[in-house]
């Protein structure tokens, strides 16, 4: 696939339950090998010898073999990890949360996912941005959970209570505006 953000956004978000199941490598164009037709013909001729080598001679290096159910270690190229992260819903949710609370106040608040979902929908600008990445409160909760792992400086996940799972949100004030401090607790 090409590396444009639209293409990268087709890749799944690197959630904790998916990271150990992916093998995503980066390649680049090679020059000087002839035409596509010539290369395809060369590849077709080499396939039997390549299969023979893989079946009869190849020993996978220890750094690529795994003990898990797939017997191959998961790997996602670091540049692709960054690109996936920048197009992920939880990354954009983090930007929305920061934009919503970052004014002249160092903000710290504790919310259940439904409360925070309503809070972000309370302003037109954040509501529109949120609609683009998340339309349902259940998915919003999943994104908050992912965000708590990728951005613990912004969102931390609390211990489950009868009401649900609380999330602590911390946003530093915009340094260009005089500072105050605001704290919000869930009720």
Secondary structure, 3 states (H helix, E strand, C coil): CCCCHHHHCCCCCCCCCCHHHCEECCCCCCCCCCCHHHHHHHHHHHHHHHHHHHHHCCCCCCCCECCCCCCECCEECHHHHHHHHHHCHHHHHHHHHHHHHCCCEEEEEEEEHHHHHHHHHCCHHHHHHHHHHCCCHHHHHHHHHHHHHHCCCCEEEEEECCCCEEEEEEECCCCCCCCEEEEECCC
